[in-house]
Amino acid sequence: MAADKGETLPALDPDTRFLGGDLPIDSLDLATLLVVLEQRTGQDPFRAGFVQFNTVGELAALYRSALHCPALHCPDVSAGSS
């Protein structure tokens, strides 16, 4: 997406913020990223409802949880997070 916009992505790490940080993306780009991730991984960590995330690491944790517990009857992945 960044390349399509003529932008270069900075190095990513778990603390990289999606919006309001160093990434050259906006909220529409982020929504598109989530759709692409669902298509490519077959996982939807938001199936039971939206879970707040701000960083690359937080989104990765949501996908890890979805991979380990893909059913709707899994424990709340947002429990204990702020």
The first five atom37 places (N, CA, C, CB, O) and aatype in JSON, in Angstrom:
{
  "aatype": [12, 0, 0, 3, 11, 7, 6, 16, 10, 14, 0, 10, 3, 14, 3, 16, 1, 13, 10, 7, 7, 3, 10, 14, 9, 3, 15, 10, 3, 10, 0, 16, 10, 10, 19, 19, 10, 6, 5, 1, 16, 7, 5, 3, 14, 13, 1, 0, 7, 13, 19, 5, 13, 2, 16, 19, 7, 6, 10, 0, 0, 10, 18, 1, 15, 0, 10, 8, 4, 14, 0, 10, 8, 4, 14, 3, 19, 15, 0, 7, 15, 15],
  "atom_mask": [
    [1, 1, 1, 1, 1],
    [1, 1, 1, 1, 1],
    [1, 1, 1, 1, 1],
    [1, 1, 1, 1, 1],
    [1, 1, 1, 1, 1],
    [1, 1, 1, 0, 1],
    [1, 1, 1, 1, 1],
    [1, 1, 1, 1, 1],
    [1, 1, 1, 1, 1],
    [1, 1, 1, 1, 1],
    [1, 1, 1, 1, 1],
    [1, 1, 1, 1, 1],
    [1, 1, 1, 1, 1],
    [1, 1, 1, 1, 1],
    [1, 1, 1, 1, 1],
    [1, 1, 1, 1, 1],
    [1, 1, 1, 1, 1],
    [1, 1, 1, 1, 1],
    [1, 1, 1, 1, 1],
    [1, 1, 1, 0, 1],
    [1, 1, 1, 0, 1],
    [1, 1, 1, 1, 1],
    [1, 1, 1, 1, 1],
    [1, 1, 1, 1, 1],
    [1, 1, 1, 1, 1],
    [1, 1, 1, 1, 1],
    [1, 1, 1, 1, 1],
    [1, 1, 1, 1, 1],
    [1, 1, 1, 1, 1],
    [1, 1, 1, 1, 1],
    [1, 1, 1, 1, 1],
    [1, 1, 1, 1, 1],
    [1, 1, 1, 1, 1],
    [1, 1, 1, 1, 1],
    [1, 1, 1, 1, 1],
    [1, 1, 1, 1, 1],
    [1, 1, 1, 1, 1],
    [1, 1, 1, 1, 1],
    [1, 1, 1, 1, 1],
    [1, 1, 1, 1, 1],
    [1, 1, 1, 1, 1],
    [1, 1, 1, 0, 1],
    [1, 1, 1, 1, 1],
    [1, 1, 1, 1, 1],
    [1, 1, 1, 1, 1],
    [1, 1, 1, 1, 1],
    [1, 1, 1, 1, 1],
    [1, 1, 1, 1, 1],
    [1, 1, 1, 0, 1],
    [1, 1, 1, 1, 1],
    [1, 1, 1, 1, 1],
    [1, 1, 1, 1, 1],
    [1, 1, 1, 1, 1],
    [1, 1, 1, 1, 1],
    [1, 1, 1, 1, 1],
    [1, 1, 1, 1, 1],
    [1, 1, 1, 0, 1],
    [1, 1, 1, 1, 1],
    [1, 1, 1, 1, 1],
    [1, 1, 1, 1, 1],
    [1, 1, 1, 1, 1],
    [1, 1, 1, 1, 1],
    [1, 1, 1, 1, 1],
    [1, 1, 1, 1, 1],
    [1, 1, 1, 1, 1],
    [1, 1, 1, 1, 1],
    [1, 1, 1, 1, 1],
    [1, 1, 1, 1, 1],
    [1, 1, 1, 1, 1],
    [1, 1, 1, 1, 1],
    [1, 1, 1, 1, 1],
    [1, 1, 1, 1, 1],
    [1, 1, 1, 1, 1],
    [1, 1, 1, 1, 1],
    [1, 1, 1, 1, 1],
    [1, 1, 1, 1, 1],
    [1, 1, 1, 1, 1],
    [1, 1, 1, 1, 1],
    [1, 1, 1, 1, 1],
    [1, 1, 1, 0, 1],
    [1, 1, 1, 1, 1],
    [1, 1, 1, 1, 1]
  ],
  "atom_positions": [
    [[0.82, -1.19, 0.0], [0.0, 0.0, 0.0], [0.86, 1.25, 0.0], [-0.94, 0.0, 1.2], [0.6, 2.21, -0.72]],
    [[1.9, 1.23, 0.82], [2.78, 2.4, 0.87], [3.43, 2.64, -0.48], [3.86, 2.23, 1.96], [3.52, 3.78, -0.94]],
    [[3.87, 1.58, -1.12], [4.51, 1.71, -2.44], [3.53, 2.28, -3.46], [5.06, 0.35, -2.92], [3.9, 3.09, -4.3]],
    [[2.26, 1.84, -3.37], [1.24, 2.36, -4.28], [1.04, 3.86, -4.11], [-0.08, 1.64, -4.06], [0.64, 4.56, -5.04]],
    [[1.31, 4.35, -2.9], [1.18, 5.78, -2.61], [2.49, 6.53, -2.84], [0.72, 5.97, -1.17], [2.56, 7.74, -2.62]],
    [[3.53, 5.81, -3.29], [4.82, 6.44, -3.51], [5.59, 6.69, -2.23], [0.0, 0.0, 0.0], [6.5, 7.52, -2.19]],
    [[5.24, 5.97, -1.17], [5.88, 6.13, 0.13], [6.81, 4.95, 0.4], [4.82, 6.25, 1.24], [6.66, 3.88, -0.18]],
    [[7.75, 5.17, 1.29], [8.65, 4.12, 1.75], [8.34, 3.84, 3.21], [10.13, 4.53, 1.56], [8.25, 4.75, 4.03]],
    [[8.18, 2.55, 3.53], [7.91, 2.18, 4.92], [9.19, 2.24, 5.74], [7.29, 0.78, 5.01], [10.24, 1.82, 5.27]],
    [[9.1, 2.76, 6.95], [10.25, 2.68, 7.85], [10.36, 1.25, 8.38], [10.12, 3.7, 9.03], [9.47, 0.43, 8.16]],
    [[11.44, 0.95, 9.06], [11.58, -0.36, 9.69], [10.44, -0.54, 10.69], [12.97, -0.51, 10.4], [10.1, 0.37, 11.43]],
    [[9.86, -1.74, 10.7], [8.77, -2.04, 11.61], [9.28, -2.83, 12.8], [7.65, -2.81, 10.9], [10.15, -3.68, 12.66]],
    [[8.72, -2.54, 13.97], [8.99, -3.35, 15.16], [7.68, -3.43, 15.93], [10.14, -2.74, 16.04], [6.72, -2.75, 15.57]],
    [[7.61, -4.23, 16.98], [6.34, -4.41, 17.7], [5.73, -3.11, 18.24], [6.54, -5.35, 18.83], [4.52, -3.04, 18.43]],
    [[6.55, -2.1, 18.48], [6.05, -0.84, 19.03], [5.67, 0.19, 17.97], [7.08, -0.24, 19.94], [5.23, 1.29, 18.31]],
    [[5.82, -0.17, 16.69], [5.46, 0.76, 15.62], [3.96, 1.01, 15.65], [5.89, 0.2, 14.24], [3.16, 0.08, 15.61]],
    [[3.58, 2.28, 15.72], [2.17, 2.66, 15.75], [1.64, 2.77, 14.33], [1.97, 4.01, 16.51], [2.32, 3.26, 13.43]],
    [[0.4, 2.28, 14.14], [-0.21, 2.35, 12.81], [-0.62, 3.77, 12.44], [-1.42, 1.44, 12.74], [-0.25, 4.26, 11.37]],
    [[-1.36, 4.43, 13.3], [-1.88, 5.76, 12.98], [-1.24, 6.78, 13.91], [-3.43, 5.8, 13.1], [-1.07, 6.52, 15.11]],
    [[-0.88, 7.92, 13.37], [-0.28, 8.97, 14.18], [1.17, 8.72, 14.5], [0.0, 0.0, 0.0], [1.74, 9.4, 15.35]],
    [[1.77, 7.75, 13.84], [3.18, 7.43, 14.06], [3.98, 7.67, 12.81], [0.0, 0.0, 0.0], [3.72, 8.6, 12.05]],
    [[4.97, 6.82, 12.6], [5.88, 6.99, 11.46], [5.39, 6.34, 10.17], [7.21, 6.44, 11.8], [5.98, 6.55, 9.12]],
    [[4.32, 5.54, 10.25], [3.84, 4.86, 9.04], [3.05, 5.82, 8.16], [2.98, 3.64, 9.42], [2.2, 6.56, 8.65]],
    [[3.33, 5.79, 6.86], [2.62, 6.69, 5.94], [1.27, 6.12, 5.52], [3.48, 6.96, 4.7], [1.0, 5.96, 4.33]],
    [[0.41, 5.81, 6.52], [-0.9, 5.27, 6.21], [-1.97, 6.05, 6.97], [-0.97, 3.76, 6.56], [-1.7, 6.7, 7.98]],
    [[-3.19, 5.96, 6.45], [-4.32, 6.57, 7.14], [-5.3, 5.47, 7.53], [-5.02, 7.64, 6.24], [-5.01, 4.29, 7.32]],
    [[-6.43, 5.83, 8.1], [-7.38, 4.84, 8.59], [-7.94, 3.96, 7.48], [-8.51, 5.52, 9.32], [-8.21, 2.78, 7.7]],
    [[-8.12, 4.51, 6.29], [-8.59, 3.69, 5.16], [-7.53, 2.66, 4.77], [-8.93, 4.59, 3.94], [-7.87, 1.51, 4.47]],
    [[-6.27, 3.06, 4.77], [-5.19, 2.11, 4.49], [-5.18, 0.99, 5.53], [-3.83, 2.83, 4.47], [-4.98, -0.18, 5.19]],
    [[-5.38, 1.35, 6.79], [-5.38, 0.35, 7.85], [-6.54, -0.62, 7.68], [-5.46, 1.04, 9.23], [-6.37, -1.82, 7.85]],
    [[-7.71, -0.11, 7.33], [-8.87, -0.99, 7.08], [-8.57, -1.93, 5.92], [-10.14, -0.15, 6.79], [-8.92, -3.11, 5.97]],
    [[-7.94, -1.42, 4.88], [-7.57, -2.25, 3.73], [-6.58, -3.32, 4.15], [-6.97, -1.39, 2.61], [-6.69, -4.47, 3.72]],
    [[-5.61, -2.96, 4.98], [-4.64, -3.93, 5.48], [-5.34, -5.06, 6.22], [-3.63, -3.24, 6.4], [-4.98, -6.23, 6.05]],
    [[-6.33, -4.73, 7.05], [-7.04, -5.76, 7.8], [-7.79, -6.72, 6.87], [-8.02, -5.12, 8.78], [-7.84, -7.92, 7.13]],
    [[-8.37, -6.19, 5.81], [-9.07, -7.04, 4.83], [-8.07, -7.96, 4.13], [-9.83, -6.18, 3.78], [-8.33, -9.15, 3.97]],
    [[-6.94, -7.43, 3.73], [-5.91, -8.23, 3.07], [-5.38, -9.31, 4.01], [-4.74, -7.33, 2.58], [-5.19, -10.46, 3.59]],
    [[-5.14, -8.96, 5.27], [-4.66, -9.96, 6.23], [-5.68, -11.08, 6.41], [-4.38, -9.29, 7.59], [-5.3, -12.25, 6.48]],
    [[-6.96, -10.74, 6.47], [-7.98, -11.77, 6.61], [-8.0, -12.68, 5.38], [-9.36, -11.14, 6.82], [-8.12, -13.9, 5.5]],
    [[-7.89, -12.08, 4.2], [-7.9, -12.87, 2.96], [-6.69, -13.79, 2.88], [-7.93, -11.94, 1.74], [-6.81, -14.95, 2.47]],
    [[-5.54, -13.3, 3.26], [-4.31, -14.09, 3.14], [-4.14, -15.13, 4.23], [-3.13, -13.18, 3.13], [-3.56, -16.19, 4.0]],
    [[-4.63, -14.83, 5.44], [-4.43, -15.76, 6.55], [-5.64, -16.65, 6.81], [-4.1, -14.99, 7.8], [-5.52, -17.7, 7.43]],
    [[-6.81, -16.22, 6.34], [-8.03, -16.95, 6.63], [-8.5, -16.75, 8.06], [0.0, 0.0, 0.0], [-9.4, -17.45, 8.52]],
    [[-7.89, -15.82, 8.76], [-8.23, -15.55, 10.16], [-8.87, -14.17, 10.28], [-6.97, -15.64, 11.06], [-8.49, -13.23, 9.58]],
    [[-9.83, -14.07, 11.19], [-10.47, -12.79, 11.48], [-10.52, -12.6, 12.99], [-11.91, -12.72, 10.86], [-11.47, -13.05, 13.64]],
    [[-9.51, -11.95, 13.57], [-9.51, -11.77, 15.02], [-10.6, -10.82, 15.51], [-8.16, -11.25, 15.45], [-10.76, -10.63, 16.71]],
    [[-11.35, -10.23, 14.59], [-12.41, -9.29, 14.95], [-13.8, -9.9, 14.75], [-12.28, -8.02, 14.13], [-14.8, -9.19, 14.8]],
    [[-13.86, -11.2, 14.53], [-15.13, -11.88, 14.26], [-16.15, -11.64, 15.38], [-14.9, -13.39, 14.08], [-17.33, -11.43, 15.1]],
    [[-15.71, -11.67, 16.62], [-16.62, -11.5, 17.75], [-16.81, -10.03, 18.11], [-16.08, -12.26, 18.97], [-17.56, -9.71, 19.04]],
    [[-16.16, -9.13, 17.39], [-16.26, -7.7, 17.66], [-14.9, -7.05, 17.59], [0.0, 0.0, 0.0], [-13.87, -7.73, 17.71]],
    [[-14.89, -5.77, 17.4], [-13.62, -5.05, 17.26], [-12.86, -5.06, 18.57], [-13.86, -3.62, 16.8], [-13.43, -4.9, 19.65]],
    [[-11.57, -5.25, 18.47], [-10.66, -5.18, 19.61], [-9.67, -4.05, 19.31], [-9.91, -6.57, 19.86], [-9.06, -4.02, 18.24]],
    [[-9.53, -3.15, 20.24], [-8.63, -2.0, 20.05], [-7.18, -2.46, 19.93], [-8.77, -1.01, 21.21], [-6.72, -3.3, 20.7]],
    [[-6.47, -1.9, 18.96], [-5.04, -2.12, 18.82], [-4.44, -0.85, 18.24], [-4.73, -3.36, 17.91], [-5.1, -0.12, 17.51]],
    [[-3.18, -0.59, 18.58], [-2.51, 0.61, 18.09], [-1.19, 0.31, 17.41], [-2.28, 1.56, 19.21], [-0.74, 1.07, 16.55]],
    [[-0.56, -0.8, 17.78], [0.78, -1.08, 17.29], [0.83, -2.37, 16.47], [1.76, -1.17, 18.46], [-0.1, -3.17, 16.5]],
    [[1.92, -2.53, 15.76], [2.17, -3.74, 14.99], [2.16, -4.96, 15.92], [3.52, -3.65, 14.24], [1.6, -6.0, 15.57]],
    [[2.77, -4.84, 17.08], [2.82, -5.95, 18.02], [1.44, -6.33, 18.54], [0.0, 0.0, 0.0], [1.14, -7.51, 18.7]],
    [[0.61, -5.34, 18.81], [-0.75, -5.63, 19.29], [-1.57, -6.35, 18.22], [-1.46, -4.33, 19.71], [-2.31, -7.28, 18.52]],
    [[-1.43, -5.92, 16.96], [-2.16, -6.6, 15.88], [-1.63, -8.02, 15.69], [-2.03, -5.8, 14.56], [-2.41, -8.94, 15.47]],
    [[-0.33, -8.2, 15.77], [0.25, -9.53, 15.65], [-0.28, -10.44, 16.76], [1.79, -9.46, 15.7], [-0.55, -11.62, 16.51]],
    [[-0.42, -9.92, 17.97], [-0.95, -10.72, 19.08], [-2.39, -11.13, 18.82], [-0.85, -9.92, 20.4], [-2.79, -12.25, 19.17]],
    [[-3.18, -10.26, 18.22], [-4.56, -10.6, 17.89], [-4.6, -11.75, 16.89], [-5.29, -9.38, 17.33], [-5.43, -12.65, 17.01]],
    [[-3.72, -11.71, 15.9], [-3.69, -12.79, 14.91], [-3.15, -14.08, 15.51], [-2.84, -12.39, 13.71], [-3.62, -15.16, 15.16]],
    [[-2.18, -13.98, 16.41], [-1.7, -15.19, 17.1], [-2.83, -15.83, 17.89], [-0.52, -14.86, 18.04], [-3.0, -17.05, 17.85]],
    [[-3.61, -15.03, 18.6], [-4.74, -15.54, 19.36], [-5.77, -16.19, 18.45], [-5.39, -14.41, 20.17], [-6.31, -17.24, 18.77]],
    [[-6.04, -15.56, 17.3], [-7.02, -16.11, 16.35], [-6.54, -17.43, 15.78], [-7.29, -15.1, 15.21], [-7.34, -18.34, 15.56]],
    [[-5.24, -17.56, 15.56], [-4.7, -18.81, 15.03], [-4.82, -19.93, 16.05], [-3.23, -18.64, 14.63], [-5.08, -21.08, 15.68]],
    [[-4.64, -19.62, 17.32], [-4.69, -20.62, 18.38], [-6.12, -20.92, 18.82], [-3.87, -20.18, 19.56], [-6.39, -21.96, 19.41]],
    [[-7.02, -20.0, 18.54], [-8.38, -20.15, 19.03], [-9.35, -19.56, 18.0], [-8.56, -19.47, 20.42], [-9.94, -18.5, 18.25]],
    [[-9.52, -20.21, 16.84], [-10.31, -19.63, 15.77], [-11.82, -19.65, 16.0], [-10.0, -20.33, 14.51], [-12.55, -18.95, 15.29]],
    [[-12.33, -20.42, 16.96], [-13.77, -20.5, 17.19], [-14.28, -19.27, 17.91], [-14.11, -21.76, 17.99], [-13.52, -18.55, 18.56]],
    [[-15.58, -19.03, 17.79], [-16.19, -17.88, 18.46], [-16.27, -18.06, 19.97], [-17.58, -17.63, 17.9], [-16.52, -17.09, 20.69]],
    [[-16.06, -19.28, 20.47], [-16.2, -19.56, 21.9], [-14.89, -19.39, 22.66], [-16.73, -20.95, 22.1], [-14.77, -19.91, 23.77]],
    [[-13.95, -18.72, 22.11], [-12.65, -18.53, 22.75], [-12.75, -17.47, 23.83], [-11.58, -18.15, 21.72], [-13.67, -16.65, 23.82]],
    [[-11.8, -17.48, 24.76], [-11.77, -16.41, 25.77], [-11.58, -15.05, 25.1], [-10.64, -16.67, 26.79], [-11.05, -14.96, 23.99]],
    [[-12.01, -14.03, 25.76], [-11.89, -12.66, 25.25], [-10.41, -12.3, 25.12], [-12.61, -11.64, 26.19], [-9.69, -12.27, 26.12]],
    [[-9.94, -12.03, 23.88], [-8.54, -11.72, 23.64], [-8.17, -10.35, 24.17], [-8.22, -11.81, 22.16], [-6.99, -10.03, 24.3]],
    [[-9.17, -9.51, 24.48], [-8.85, -8.18, 24.98], [-8.76, -8.16, 26.5], [-9.9, -7.19, 24.51], [-8.41, -7.12, 27.08]],
    [[-9.05, -9.26, 27.15], [-9.0, -9.28, 28.61], [-7.6, -8.95, 29.09], [-9.44, -10.65, 29.15], [-6.62, -9.53, 28.63]],
    [[-7.52, -8.03, 30.0], [-6.24, -7.65, 30.55], [-5.49, -6.62, 29.75], [0.0, 0.0, 0.0], [-4.44, -6.16, 30.18]],
    [[-6.01, -6.23, 28.6], [-5.32, -5.19, 27.81], [-6.0, -3.86, 28.04], [-5.32, -5.54, 26.3], [-7.17, -3.81, 28.44]],
    [[-5.28, -2.81, 27.79], [-5.84, -1.48, 28.01], [-6.21, -0.83, 26.71], [-4.88, -0.61, 28.77], [-6.7, 0.3, 26.7]]
  ]
}
